[in-house]
Amino acid sequence: MKVKSIAFALVLFVLSIASPMFAKDIKGPKGFNKRVFDASYALYATSAERGFTKPKFLCTVTAFQKYADGYLFLGAGHCTSENLELPDDLVFFVATDLIHVPQPVELIKTELIEDLNNKAPHPPVVDYAVFYLKTKAKIPTIALGDESSLKIGSKTVNVNFSEGLAKFVSPGIVNSSVSTTGEMTGFYGVQMFDSHGASGSSVIDPKTKKIVGLVIAGDDGETLPAWIEPISTVEEHLKGADFGQLIAKPEIPKVDRSEEEPDYDLGVYALSFWHGFNGGSHGSGSHGSGGSHISRPGEPSHPPRPGEHPGHVGEQHHHEGGRSIDRDTYARYCGRDHLFRPEIYYNGGFYSFVYAGIWFEYETEWIYPGEDVFVILGADGFYYMESPVHPGVVVQVWIP
């Protein structure tokens, strides 16, 4: 009996370990939503220039046409090297879900056209990219349609990989006409869930079962509402495109990166877009003050500052427009190898955080508050805050 009791206990122990494998789960989508779900892929990229040798999640794309021995995918132009904030040596990959191994995909055409008459940060007036995946797999496609099938109150469906966390099915409701004035001229609004990483995902009319727009931007830097590029804008620029020729010879404009940086802060510009190398792991390395918090206007501003700021004496790095960090402190706490997660405060139009006993300030809300960052001294003598999983997305910081 004793032997049997031990054996029985062992069985219970094994079952207790294995039970999560047999846990109940939420069933996948059905009907047309399943078709949209299966046609939507996660877009990844590598960059030797930035040291990303393994594919990092970037944006969302949708299969819209079977072509030759593969499929054409539609995404956002600002998720490519057309975007000056991203490195110019991106190599792309796609996967049906975040748990699958990404496979190579080729960028064959992209455009990112801005309104040069408007210097304020806003989405480009034309923003799309077409990729080609050579594969024997069968992939459902969603054809390009016409946003004129919509009206305010129309229902939409979207699948995106927001924050690189999951494959989300996001139902929506059209809540504005195409704007004719202001910063969002040429775009229309949809009340739906999306966030960073949803860029390039398709907004689809479930009645016509066709793509009626691309997710390009959001208002508040987090979720609702989404601003949608009308699909007719993309179709106008794809009119007469010879995809066979493009596959053989991709049409990717050479971006001039020799000019000076735009007048606006890159962090401000980045706020307009749902994009970034959002890998799901949200950084690595040691954490600083723990979870991040951004105080909104009306909430408590940052606490009283200490009288002294360590690291402001001794041999200094040159830094115009603010105080600097001595070399020993910089070596111990700054650079790509020293990650931390700042607790961010808002006060009088500026965001600030303290790290290594030093207060830093910047003007623009950081768009990835839940991730590790590092502070680095740029070649121009200014300090910048960056995230290791979002190469190209930076915000200038200074020490008051």
C-alpha positions as CSV (number, residue, x, y, z in Angstrom):
1,M,0.0,0.0,0.0
2,K,2.8,2.3,0.8
3,V,4.3,1.8,-2.6
4,K,0.9,2.4,-4.2
5,S,0.4,5.6,-2.2
6,I,3.8,6.9,-3.3
7,A,3.0,6.1,-6.9
8,F,-0.4,7.8,-6.6
9,A,1.3,10.9,-5.2
10,L,3.8,10.9,-8.0
11,V,1.0,10.8,-10.6
12,L,-0.7,13.8,-8.9
13,F,2.5,15.7,-8.9
14,V,3.1,15.0,-12.6
15,L,-0.5,16.0,-13.4
16,S,-0.1,19.2,-11.4
17,I,2.9,20.1,-13.5
18,A,1.3,19.2,-16.8
19,S,-2.1,20.8,-16.1
20,P,-1.3,24.2,-17.6
21,M,-0.7,22.5,-20.9
22,F,-4.3,21.4,-20.8
23,A,-5.7,24.7,-19.5
24,K,-8.8,26.0,-21.3
25,D,-8.1,28.8,-23.8
26,I,-10.1,31.4,-25.7
27,K,-11.1,30.0,-29.1
28,G,-9.9,31.8,-32.2
29,P,-12.0,34.0,-34.5
30,K,-14.5,32.6,-36.9
31,G,-15.9,33.6,-40.3
32,F,-14.6,36.8,-41.9
33,N,-12.7,37.8,-38.8
34,K,-10.7,34.6,-39.1
35,R,-9.8,35.5,-42.7
36,V,-8.6,39.0,-41.6
37,F,-6.8,37.4,-38.7
38,D,-4.9,34.9,-40.9
39,A,-4.1,37.6,-43.5
40,S,-2.5,39.9,-40.9
41,Y,1.2,39.4,-40.2
42,A,3.7,40.9,-37.8
43,L,6.5,42.8,-39.6
44,Y,10.1,42.4,-38.2
45,A,13.4,43.9,-39.2
46,T,17.1,43.6,-38.5
47,S,19.7,46.3,-38.7
48,A,23.5,45.6,-38.7
49,E,24.0,49.4,-38.2
50,R,22.1,49.3,-34.9
51,G,23.3,45.9,-33.8
52,F,20.0,44.1,-34.2
53,T,21.1,40.8,-35.7
54,K,17.9,39.0,-34.7
55,P,14.5,40.1,-36.1
56,K,12.8,42.7,-33.9
57,F,9.1,43.3,-34.1
58,L,8.3,46.6,-35.9
59,C,4.8,47.0,-37.3
60,T,1.8,45.1,-38.9
61,V,1.2,44.2,-42.5
62,T,-1.7,42.5,-44.4
63,A,-1.7,40.2,-47.4
64,F,-3.8,41.8,-50.1
65,Q,-3.0,40.0,-53.3
66,K,-1.7,36.6,-54.4
67,Y,1.1,37.2,-56.9
68,A,3.3,34.7,-58.9
69,D,4.8,32.3,-56.4
70,G,4.0,34.4,-53.3
71,Y,1.9,37.2,-51.8
72,L,1.9,41.0,-51.7
73,F,1.6,42.6,-48.2
74,L,0.6,46.2,-47.5
75,G,2.0,48.2,-44.6
76,A,3.2,51.7,-43.6
77,G,6.0,53.6,-45.3
78,H,7.2,55.0,-41.9
79,C,8.0,51.5,-40.8
80,T,10.7,51.4,-43.5
81,S,14.0,53.2,-44.0
82,E,12.0,56.0,-45.7
83,N,11.5,57.1,-42.1
84,L,14.6,59.1,-41.2
85,E,14.3,57.9,-37.6
86,L,15.0,54.3,-38.6
87,P,18.3,53.0,-39.9
88,D,18.8,52.8,-43.6
89,D,20.0,49.1,-43.6
90,L,16.7,47.4,-42.5
91,V,16.2,43.9,-43.6
92,F,12.5,42.7,-43.3
93,F,10.8,39.6,-42.1
94,V,7.2,38.6,-41.4
95,A,5.4,36.0,-39.2
96,T,1.8,34.9,-38.8
97,D,2.0,35.4,-35.0
98,L,4.5,36.5,-32.4
99,I,5.3,32.9,-31.4
100,H,6.3,31.9,-34.9
101,V,9.8,32.2,-36.5
102,P,9.9,35.2,-38.8
103,Q,10.6,34.5,-42.5
104,P,12.4,36.9,-45.0
105,V,10.2,39.2,-46.9
106,E,11.3,41.8,-49.5
107,L,10.3,45.5,-49.6
108,I,9.5,46.2,-53.2
109,K,7.9,49.7,-53.1
110,T,7.5,52.4,-50.4
111,E,6.5,56.1,-50.2
112,L,6.5,58.5,-47.4
113,I,5.5,61.9,-48.6
114,E,5.1,64.8,-46.2
115,D,3.4,68.1,-46.5
116,L,6.4,70.4,-46.8
117,N,4.3,73.4,-46.2
118,N,3.4,72.3,-42.6
119,K,6.4,72.2,-40.3
120,A,4.4,70.9,-37.3
121,P,4.7,67.2,-36.5
122,H,1.9,65.3,-38.3
123,P,1.4,62.2,-40.3
124,P,2.7,62.3,-43.8
125,V,0.1,62.8,-46.5
126,V,1.2,59.6,-48.3
127,D,2.5,56.7,-46.2
128,Y,2.6,53.1,-47.5
129,A,4.9,50.1,-48.2
130,V,4.4,47.0,-50.3
131,F,6.3,43.8,-49.4
132,Y,6.6,40.5,-51.3
133,L,6.7,37.1,-49.6
134,K,7.8,34.2,-51.7
135,T,6.1,31.1,-50.2
136,K,4.2,28.0,-51.1
137,A,1.9,28.4,-48.1
138,K,-1.7,29.4,-48.7
139,I,-2.5,32.8,-47.2
140,P,-5.9,34.4,-47.3
141,T,-5.9,37.9,-48.8
142,I,-8.0,41.0,-48.3
143,A,-8.4,43.1,-51.4
144,L,-8.0,46.8,-51.6
145,G,-11.4,48.6,-51.5
146,D,-12.8,52.1,-51.3
147,E,-13.4,54.1,-48.2
148,S,-16.5,55.7,-49.8
149,S,-18.3,52.5,-48.7
150,L,-18.1,53.9,-45.1
151,K,-20.1,56.5,-43.2
152,I,-19.8,57.9,-39.7
153,G,-21.0,55.0,-37.5
154,S,-19.9,52.3,-39.9
155,K,-18.3,49.2,-38.2
156,T,-14.8,48.2,-39.1
157,V,-12.5,45.3,-38.2
158,N,-8.7,45.5,-37.7
159,V,-6.0,43.0,-36.6
160,N,-2.8,44.4,-35.2
161,F,0.2,43.5,-33.0
162,S,0.1,46.5,-30.6
163,E,3.1,46.7,-28.4
164,G,4.3,43.4,-29.7
165,L,2.3,41.7,-27.0
166,A,-0.4,39.8,-28.8
167,K,-2.3,39.5,-32.1
168,F,-5.4,41.6,-31.4
169,V,-8.7,41.6,-33.2
170,S,-9.9,45.2,-32.9
171,P,-13.5,46.1,-33.9
172,G,-14.0,49.7,-34.6
173,I,-16.5,52.5,-35.5
174,V,-15.8,55.2,-38.0
175,N,-16.1,58.5,-36.0
176,S,-15.1,61.2,-38.4
177,S,-15.1,62.1,-42.1
178,V,-11.8,62.7,-43.9
179,S,-10.3,65.8,-42.3
180,T,-9.9,68.8,-44.7
181,T,-8.2,71.1,-42.2
182,G,-5.7,70.9,-39.3
183,E,-2.9,68.5,-38.5
184,M,-4.9,65.4,-39.6
185,T,-5.8,66.7,-43.0
186,G,-6.4,63.7,-45.4
187,F,-7.1,61.2,-42.6
188,Y,-10.2,59.9,-41.0
189,G,-10.8,58.7,-37.4
190,V,-11.8,55.3,-36.2
191,Q,-12.6,54.5,-32.6
192,M,-10.7,51.2,-32.1
193,F,-7.9,49.7,-30.1
194,D,-4.4,50.1,-31.4
195,S,-1.1,51.2,-30.1
196,H,2.6,51.2,-31.1
197,G,3.2,48.3,-33.4
198,A,-0.2,48.7,-35.1
199,S,1.2,51.0,-37.8
200,G,0.4,49.7,-41.3
201,S,-2.4,47.4,-40.2
202,S,-5.5,47.4,-42.4
203,V,-8.8,48.8,-41.5
204,I,-11.4,46.7,-43.2
205,D,-15.1,47.2,-44.0
206,P,-16.8,43.9,-43.0
207,K,-19.7,44.7,-45.5
208,T,-17.5,44.9,-48.6
209,K,-14.8,42.7,-47.0
210,K,-12.1,45.0,-48.4
211,I,-9.4,47.2,-47.0
212,V,-10.5,50.8,-46.6
213,G,-7.5,52.3,-44.9
214,L,-4.2,52.0,-43.1
215,V,-3.5,52.7,-39.4
216,I,-0.9,55.5,-39.4
217,A,-1.3,57.6,-36.2
218,G,-3.0,58.1,-32.9
219,D,-3.9,61.2,-30.9
220,D,-2.7,60.6,-27.4
221,G,0.4,58.6,-27.7
222,E,-1.3,55.4,-26.4
223,T,-4.6,54.2,-27.9
224,L,-7.8,55.9,-29.0
225,P,-8.7,57.2,-31.5
226,A,-6.8,55.9,-34.5
227,W,-6.1,58.1,-37.5
228,I,-6.5,56.2,-40.8
229,E,-5.0,56.9,-44.2
230,P,-7.8,56.4,-46.8
231,I,-7.0,53.4,-49.0
232,S,-7.8,55.5,-52.1
233,T,-4.6,57.5,-51.3
234,V,-2.6,54.4,-51.6
235,E,-4.4,53.1,-54.6
236,E,-3.7,56.3,-56.5
237,H,0.0,55.8,-56.0
238,L,-0.1,52.1,-56.9
239,K,-2.2,52.7,-60.0
240,G,-0.5,50.9,-62.9
241,A,2.2,49.3,-60.7
242,D,3.9,46.4,-62.4
243,F,4.5,44.1,-59.4
244,G,6.5,41.7,-61.4
245,Q,8.9,44.5,-62.4
246,L,9.0,45.7,-58.8
247,I,9.9,42.3,-57.4
248,A,12.7,42.1,-59.9
249,K,13.8,45.7,-59.3
250,P,12.3,47.2,-56.1
251,E,11.3,50.9,-56.2
252,I,12.8,52.2,-52.9
253,P,13.7,55.9,-53.1
254,K,17.2,56.7,-51.7
255,V,16.6,58.9,-48.7
256,D,19.0,61.9,-48.3
257,R,20.3,61.7,-44.8
258,S,23.0,64.3,-45.2
259,E,20.8,67.2,-44.4
260,E,20.5,68.7,-40.9
261,E,17.9,67.2,-38.6
262,P,14.4,68.8,-38.8
263,D,13.6,71.7,-36.5
264,Y,11.2,69.7,-34.5
265,D,12.3,67.2,-31.8
266,L,12.5,63.6,-33.1
267,G,10.6,62.6,-30.0
268,V,7.7,64.8,-30.9
269,Y,7.7,63.5,-34.5
270,A,7.7,59.9,-33.2
271,L,4.6,60.6,-31.1
272,S,2.6,60.9,-34.3
273,F,3.3,57.3,-35.3
274,W,2.4,53.8,-34.0
275,H,5.8,52.4,-34.7
276,G,9.1,51.3,-33.2
277,F,11.2,48.1,-32.6
278,N,8.8,46.9,-30.0
279,G,10.1,43.4,-29.3
280,G,7.8,42.2,-26.6
281,S,10.6,41.7,-24.1
282,H,10.6,45.4,-23.4
283,G,14.3,45.7,-22.9
284,S,16.7,43.9,-20.7
285,G,19.3,44.5,-18.1
286,S,19.0,46.1,-14.7
287,H,16.1,48.3,-13.8
288,G,16.4,51.6,-12.0
289,S,13.5,53.0,-10.0
290,G,11.1,50.2,-11.0
291,G,7.8,50.8,-12.7
292,S,7.3,53.9,-14.8
293,H,4.8,56.6,-14.1
294,I,3.9,59.7,-16.1
295,S,2.0,62.4,-14.2
296,R,-0.5,64.2,-16.2
297,P,-1.4,67.9,-15.8
298,G,-3.4,68.2,-12.6
299,E,-1.6,65.3,-10.9
300,P,1.3,65.9,-8.5
301,S,4.3,67.3,-10.2
302,H,7.8,66.0,-9.5
303,P,8.9,66.0,-5.9
304,P,11.4,68.5,-4.4
305,R,14.8,68.1,-6.0
306,P,17.9,67.3,-4.0
307,G,20.2,70.3,-3.4
308,E,23.1,68.6,-5.1
309,H,23.2,66.7,-8.3
310,P,26.0,64.1,-8.2
311,G,28.1,63.9,-11.3
312,H,28.3,67.6,-12.0
313,V,31.9,68.2,-10.9
314,G,35.2,67.1,-12.1
315,E,36.2,66.5,-15.8
316,Q,33.1,67.3,-17.8
317,H,31.6,66.2,-21.1
318,H,30.7,69.2,-23.3
319,H,27.0,69.8,-23.4
320,E,25.4,73.0,-24.7
321,G,22.1,74.0,-23.3
322,G,22.5,72.3,-20.0
323,R,24.9,71.0,-17.4
324,S,27.0,67.9,-18.1
325,I,28.0,64.6,-16.5
326,D,31.6,63.9,-15.4
327,R,33.3,61.1,-17.2
328,D,33.4,58.6,-14.2
329,T,29.6,58.9,-13.6
330,Y,29.0,58.6,-17.4
331,A,31.1,55.5,-17.6
332,R,29.3,53.9,-14.6
333,Y,25.7,54.8,-15.5
334,C,25.3,55.9,-19.1
335,G,25.6,54.2,-22.5
336,R,23.8,51.3,-24.1
337,D,25.0,48.8,-21.4
338,H,23.4,50.7,-18.6
339,L,19.6,50.2,-18.8
340,F,17.1,51.6,-16.3
341,R,13.4,52.3,-16.2
342,P,12.8,55.9,-15.2
343,E,10.0,57.2,-13.0
344,I,8.8,60.2,-15.1
345,Y,7.2,63.3,-13.7
346,Y,5.4,66.2,-15.4
347,N,5.8,69.8,-14.4
348,G,5.2,73.1,-16.1
349,G,5.4,71.8,-19.6
350,F,8.4,69.6,-19.1
351,Y,8.9,65.9,-18.3
352,S,11.7,64.9,-16.0
353,F,13.2,61.9,-14.2
354,V,16.1,61.3,-11.9
355,Y,18.8,58.8,-12.6
356,A,22.2,58.2,-10.9
357,G,21.3,61.2,-8.7
358,I,21.0,63.5,-11.7
359,W,17.8,65.2,-12.8
360,F,17.1,65.1,-16.5
361,E,14.4,67.2,-18.3
362,Y,12.9,67.0,-21.8
363,E,9.9,68.6,-23.6
364,T,8.2,65.6,-25.1
365,E,6.3,62.7,-23.5
366,W,8.3,59.5,-23.9
367,I,6.2,57.1,-26.0
368,Y,7.4,53.9,-24.4
369,P,7.1,54.5,-20.7
370,G,7.0,50.8,-19.7
371,E,10.4,50.0,-21.2
372,D,14.1,50.2,-20.2
373,V,16.1,53.1,-21.6
374,F,19.6,54.4,-21.6
375,V,21.2,57.8,-21.7
376,I,23.9,58.5,-24.2
377,L,26.1,61.4,-25.3
378,G,25.6,62.1,-29.0
379,A,28.4,63.1,-31.4
380,D,26.8,66.6,-31.4
381,G,27.5,67.0,-27.6
382,F,23.9,66.6,-26.6
383,Y,22.5,63.9,-24.3
384,Y,19.7,61.6,-25.6
385,M,17.4,59.0,-24.1
386,E,16.9,55.9,-26.2
387,S,15.4,52.4,-25.9
388,P,17.4,49.4,-27.0
389,V,14.3,47.9,-28.6
390,H,13.3,51.1,-30.6
391,P,16.4,52.1,-32.6
392,G,16.0,55.5,-34.1
393,V,13.4,56.7,-31.6
394,V,15.2,59.2,-29.4
395,V,14.4,62.3,-27.3
396,Q,17.0,64.9,-26.3
397,V,17.4,65.4,-22.6
398,W,19.3,67.9,-20.6
399,I,20.4,68.6,-17.0
400,P,19.0,71.9,-15.8
